[in-house]
């Protein structure tokens, strides 16, 4: 028997501008409570230090959260040179320090060049990657350290936006990268390359998949609407469940095709792509879910939304 969920059966995607000092899960739970939603999930962790784009999926939209987890991300960040910290960011304990006054903007620009393109990173012990079922950051807080495998990631763009010299020189960067790229690891590796140590002092995610800061809503806005009992206005801020799937080709089905695919049966659609995953909708525009092109050209349902709850 299906478990009854407490809350509203709400569907859609909220692009939240996560505030500083709040974990991704705390932000999720707060937004879920504000919306009185029955089901919600986030699409990739942001550290409490970080702010910015955090897409939250409600209801049926959670079925497509993986597309946002796998999507490229973009960040703006400030690195502090001359100080190494246990967590790789400003929240950690100082492990080592040195005078970074001799480092120039040209030195930083030259060192950053090595981080563009496909690189290998060693994930921080304070990351959310799991080791034997436990997130690494939980082990790190217990004083434990385990072997981690280096991971291949791609940094599509890495720009030096500003440099402020001094004993604790500051570097402002913007970065576009593949999933699984850790900005704090870039900072730590840059500090190693410059032989001075470094950590992240500020981090803002500016894009996650198709969503940017321009699409985002602050927690303060949500709380103000909630306090004024403007639930309809809150709901209007939610994007459609398929907003995360813009990169997939769209295939439209007739009513009969929609009936069969909802029954779990593959259907043949003229002029469909020859392979890969596709968005599936009725000719009326109603979104049905995600399908996959089979070898014989038919579209098989893979993730369908439930309607009429």
GUDO-990163 format. One record per residue (C-alpha): residue number from 1; residue in one letter; x, y, z; chain. Coordinates in pm, whole numbers. Layout:
<recs>
   num   residuo       px       py       pz   cadena
   NUM         A        X        Y        Z        A
...
</recs>
This chain:
<recs>
   num   residuo       px       py       pz   cadena
     1         X        0        0        0        A
     2         X      137      343      -96        A
     3         X      227      565      195        A
     4         X       20      880      227        A
     5         X      235     1191      214        A
     6         X      149     1488      428        A
     7         X      135     1812      235        A
     8         X       25     1946     -100        A
     9         X       82     1735     -414        A
    10         X      281     2015     -575        A
    11         X      475     1967     -903        A
    12         X      743     2192    -1049        A
    13         X     1094     2334    -1010        A
    14         X     1190     2623     -784        A
    15         X     1522     2789     -865        A
    16         X     1628     2905     -521        A
    17         X     1902     3158     -453        A
    18         X     2041     2973     -152        A
    19         X     2139     3203      134        A
    20         X     2476     3184      306        A
    21         X     2502     2979      625        A
    22         X     2240     2724      528        A
    23         X     2310     2373      398        A
    24         X     2136     2256       82        A
    25         X     1918     2021      285        A
    26         X     1826     2296      529        A
    27         X     1729     2520      237        A
    28         X     1526     2236       86        A
    29         X     1341     2163      409        A
    30         X     1268     2532      464        A
    31         X     1129     2576      111        A
    32         X      930     2253      140        A
    33         X      774     2379      464        A
    34         X      695     2720      315        A
    35         X      520     2555       22        A
    36         X      358     2288      243        A
    37         X      475     2042      -24        A
    38         X      438     1667       10        A
    39         X      758     1578     -176        A
    40         X     1073     1768     -267        A
    41         X     1442     1715     -339        A
    42         X     1745     1926     -426        A
    43         X     1974     1876     -723        A
    44         X     2327     1885     -589        A
    45         X     2477     2017     -269        A
    46         X     2604     2367     -204        A
    47         X     2819     2422      104        A
    48         X     2678     2646      381        A
    49         X     2942     2904      282        A
    50         X     2808     2911      -75        A
    51         X     2514     3102     -215        A
    52         X     2335     3098     -546        A
    53         X     2147     2874     -784        A
    54         X     2000     2568     -615        A
    55         X     1716     2410     -816        A
    56         X     1459     2236     -595        A
    57         X     1225     1979     -748        A
    58         X      875     1929     -614        A
    59         X      650     1628     -667        A
    60         X      671     1472    -1013        A
    61         X      961     1701    -1108        A
    62         X     1185     1497     -875        A
    63         X     1181     1223    -1141        A
    64         X     1400     1444    -1361        A
    65         X     1640     1580    -1099        A
    66         X     1922     1361    -1232        A
    67         X     1940     1580    -1543        A
    68         X     2027     1875    -1319        A
    69         X     2268     1669    -1109        A
    70         X     2452     1576    -1430        A
    71         X     2445     1926    -1579        A
    72         X     2733     2171    -1608        A
    73         X     2761     2441    -1340        A
    74         X     2907     2792    -1320        A
    75         X     3053     2974    -1020        A
    76         X     3210     3299     -911        A
    77         X     3450     3271     -620        A
    78         X     3718     3447     -419        A
    79         X     4037     3263     -322        A
    80         X     4265     3379      -42        A
    81         X     4633     3309     -104        A
    82         X     4879     3251      179        A
    83         X     4656     3044      404        A
    84         X     4567     2674      397        A
    85         X     4256     2563      587        A
    86         X     4135     2219      693        A
    87         X     3812     2237      492        A
    88         X     3954     2423      194        A
    89         X     3728     2719      275        A
    90         X     3692     2997      531        A
    91         X     3500     2774      774        A
    92         X     3799     2550      846        A
    93         X     4088     2575     1087        A
    94         X     4411     2736      969        A
    95         X     4665     2462      898        A
    96         X     4948     2670      749        A
    97         X     5015     3026      648        A
    98         X     5278     3225      464        A
    99         X     5331     3571      321        A
   100         X     5184     3588      -32        A
   101         X     5304     3945      -98        A
   102         X     5555     3834     -361        A
   103         X     5286     3674     -579        A
   104         X     5175     3886     -873        A
   105         X     4865     3885    -1090        A
   106         X     5077     3745    -1374        A
   107         X     5186     3455    -1150        A
   108         X     4822     3372    -1078        A
   109         X     4718     3399    -1443        A
   110         X     4999     3165    -1549        A
   111         X     4913     2909    -1278        A
   112         X     4540     2914    -1361        A
   113         X     4611     2809    -1720        A
   114         X     4694     2458    -1598        A
   115         X     4341     2410    -1466        A
   116         X     4155     2470    -1792        A
   117         X     4021     2175    -1989        A
   118         X     4013     1818    -1865        A
   119         X     4196     1780    -1534        A
   120         X     4216     1542    -1240        A
   121         X     4100     1645     -894        A
   122         X     4136     1483     -555        A
   123         X     3801     1535     -379        A
   124         X     3819     1710      -44        A
   125         X     3753     1514      274        A
   126         X     3484     1777      333        A
   127         X     3291     1684       18        A
   128         X     2958     1500        2        A
   129         X     3110     1202     -181        A
   130         X     3033      880        2        A
   131         X     3281      624      133        A
   132         X     3119      294      234        A
   133         X     2785      470      264        A
   134         X     2912      764      471        A
   135         X     2962     1116      330        A
   136         X     3328     1213      350        A
   137         X     3252     1531      545        A
   138         X     3101     1326      828        A
   139         X     3418     1118      849        A
   140         X     3630     1433      837        A
   141         X     3440     1584     1129        A
   142         X     3530     1275     1329        A
   143         X     3896     1336     1253        A
   144         X     3915     1052     1001        A
   145         X     4075     1057      660        A
   146         X     4035      788      392        A
   147         X     4195      728       55        A
   148         X     4011      899     -230        A
   149         X     4047      839     -600        A
   150         X     4132     1131     -824        A
   151         X     3846     1219    -1057        A
   152         X     3852     1352    -1411        A
   153         X     3651     1670    -1453        A
   154         X     3637     1939    -1719        A
   155         X     3672     2311    -1661        A
   156         X     3528     2474    -1972        A
   157         X     3611     2831    -1869        A
   158         X     3826     2976    -1592        A
   159         X     3878     3351    -1582        A
   160         X     4074     3572    -1347        A
   161         X     3838     3862    -1275        A
   162         X     4038     4055    -1016        A
   163         X     4358     4034     -812        A
   164         X     4429     4218     -486        A
   165         X     4793     4178     -377        A
   166         X     4913     4151      -21        A
   167         X     5022     3909      250        A
   168         X     4680     3746      207        A
   169         X     4632     3817     -162        A
   170         X     4280     3769     -299        A
   171         X     4186     3625     -637        A
   172         X     3838     3660     -790        A
   173         X     3757     3397    -1052        A
   174         X     3460     3281    -1255        A
   175         X     3441     2921    -1369        A
   176         X     3222     2699    -1586        A
   177         X     3271     2328    -1528        A
   178         X     3135     1977    -1551        A
   179         X     2945     1805    -1271        A
   180         X     3154     1689     -978        A
   181         X     3406     1974    -1001        A
   182         X     3506     2112     -662        A
   183         X     3591     2483     -652        A
   184         X     3771     2442     -321        A
   185         X     3997     2180     -483        A
   186         X     4083     2433     -756        A
   187         X     4172     2685     -483        A
   188         X     4383     2434     -291        A
   189         X     4561     2314     -606        A
   190         X     4625     2674     -712        A
   191         X     4774     2744     -370        A
   192         X     4999     2441     -409        A
   193         X     5106     2550     -757        A
   194         X     5199     2894     -620        A
   195         X     5368     2738     -313        A
   196         X     5170     2955      -75        A
   197         X     4851     2765        5        A
   198         X     4499     2893      -62        A
   199         X     4137     2853       36        A
   200         X     3791     2969      -74        A
   201         X     3654     3270      114        A
   202         X     3339     3327      -94        A
   203         X     3149     3112     -342        A
   204         X     2841     3180     -550        A
   205         X     2685     2940     -799        A
   206         X     2568     3145    -1095        A
   207         X     2428     2865    -1311        A
   208         X     2310     2506    -1281        A
   209         X     2216     2347    -1612        A
   210         X     1977     2586    -1790        A
   211         X     1903     2790    -1476        A
   212         X     2083     3114    -1385        A
   213         X     2061     3371    -1107        A
   214         X     1809     3559    -1324        A
   215         X     1571     3264    -1277        A
   216         X     1623     3242     -903        A
   217         X     1407     3344     -608        A
   218         X     1539     3440     -265        A
   219         X     1433     3272       55        A
   220         X     1330     3613      181        A
   221         X     1085     3652     -106        A
   222         X      929     3316      -30        A
   223         X      898     3393      339        A
   224         X      737     3732      270        A
   225         X      480     3573       39        A
   226         X      414     3300      295        A
   227         X      367     3554      574        A
   228         X      115     3741      358        A
   229         X      -64     3414      272        A
   230         X        6     3463      -98        A
   231         X       24     3094     -186        A
   232         X      -90     3144     -545        A
   233         X      197     3387     -606        A
   234         X      438     3136     -455        A
   235         X      308     2864     -684        A
   236         X      350     3094     -984        A
   237         X      726     3098     -916        A
   238         X      751     2726     -991        A
   239         X      877     2627    -1336        A
   240         X      730     2335    -1529        A
   241         X      858     1987    -1449        A
   242         X     1026     1963    -1790        A
   243         X     1216     2294    -1753        A
   244         X     1531     2096    -1674        A
   245         X     1507     1895    -1996        A
   246         X     1556     2166    -2256        A
   247         X     1857     1983    -2395        A
   248         X     1647     1684    -2502        A
   249         X     1461     1679    -2836        A
   250         X     1082     1716    -2807        A
   251         X      855     1453    -2959        A
   252         X      480     1516    -2976        A
   253         X      231     1228    -2967        A
   254         X     -129     1196    -3072        A
   255         X     -387     1120    -2804        A
   256         X     -375      751    -2899        A
   257         X        6      749    -2887        A
   258         X       -9      914    -2548        A
   259         X     -255      651    -2426        A
   260         X      -27      362    -2521        A
   261         X      292      517    -2386        A
   262         X      114      580    -2055        A
   263         X       42      209    -2049        A
   264         X      414      145    -2073        A
   265         X      408       46    -2442        A
   266         X      657      176    -2701        A
   267         X      505      378    -2985        A
   268         X      618      467    -3335        A
   269         X      633      838    -3411        A
   270         X      706      976    -3760        A
   271         X     1015     1198    -3795        A
   272         X     1141     1119    -3444        A
   273         X     1517     1126    -3372        A
   274         X     1704      806    -3453        A
   275         X     1852      748    -3106        A
   276         X     1886      879    -2754        A
   277         X     1651     1022    -2495        A
   278         X     1362     1253    -2583        A
   279         X     1100     1465    -2410        A
   280         X      753     1331    -2477        A
   281         X      443     1549    -2491        A
   282         X       95     1535    -2642        A
   283         X       11     1746    -2945        A
   284         X     -187     1964    -2704        A
   285         X      140     2047    -2526        A
   286         X       83     1836    -2214        A
   287         X      416     1700    -2093        A
   288         X      421     1322    -2039        A
   289         X      779     1246    -1944        A
   290         X     1102     1111    -2092        A
   291         X     1135      833    -2348        A
   292         X     1415      651    -2527        A
   293         X     1444      571    -2898        A
   294         X     1471      194    -2946        A
   295         X     1670       22    -3221        A
   296         X     1351      -27    -3423        A
   297         X     1269      345    -3408        A
   298         X      990      324    -3153        A
   299         X      986      543    -2842        A
   300         X      980      355    -2512        A
   301         X      869      532    -2192        A
   302         X     1142      572    -1930        A
   303         X     1019      830    -1676        A
   304         X      655      939    -1694        A
   305         X      477     1188    -1475        A
   306         X      162     1092    -1289        A
   307         X     -139     1317    -1343        A
   308         X     -481     1338    -1188        A
   309         X     -366     1285     -829        A
</recs>
